[in-house]
Amino acid sequence: VDDASGDGSLDILREYREKGVILIELPEHRGISYACNAALSKAQGEIVIRTDADTIVPSNWISSFLRYFEDKEIIAVGGATYGCLNHNVRIARANCMFVKIGERLFNRPSIFGRLPGANRAIRKSALLAAGGFSEEYVRSEDIDLFLRLRKQGKIIFDPDIVIETDFPQTLRALWRRKFLGGECESAKLRILPSVRTTFSFFIAFSSAGFLVLFLFSLFFNRVAAAHFLIL
């Protein structure tokens, strides 16, 4: 799905039509959930697998997901998101390591209660039963989807299904992502409107603050940084 991009992506995508790729061209930018619903309406298979435009997946990516769906009770599988494409940037690399250790230690996505948007597979029947992708939210739609999907059946997280993607390269970018994400999360978790801003500041401050400390440790001693995260 091309959501009215302006970076030349559409020209590249059109080259793959002859190889059987179904290209959906949206005339105007409508957001990620609208684009996903447009793709869902054209999907012909029973398993819907999704990734992002700034992501590279491994060669065994699809087969790694499909083996789980032999179990009829499993309706969705999420993978890890700690492969870092922009690892040459210190903040991005530190953020990536932060996510990696968290996902490995707790065997779950780095953000509580979600299926990573760039690395997940869902049964189409369960996705339709849950109402598809909610177009109410412009960010953190993966949390909203998880909250609705978990009522449909069993959800699995496999930390060994790893994709590579871009991480925020500045503290400002990280803060913005976490703060806006916190606003969306608070709405979906039914947190009272009067405290949503406070909740968003907490999400952003704790994420950015821990990352600053981790980055400080990483600058002086990588072993100390690893110990800091484990503790």
Salt bridges, closest charged atoms under 4 A:
ASP3 OD2 - HIS29 ND1 2.83
ASP11 OD1 - ARG14 NH1 3.69
GLU25 OE1 - ARG14 NH2 3.00
GLU25 OE2 - ARG17 NH2 2.71
ASP52 OD1 - ARG50 NH2 2.59
GLU141 OE2 - ARG50 NH1 3.80
ASP142 OD2 - ARG114 NH1 3.32
ASP144 OD2 - ARG148 NH2 2.88
ASP158 OD2 - ARG67 NH2 3.08
ASP160 OD1 - ARG104 NH2 3.03
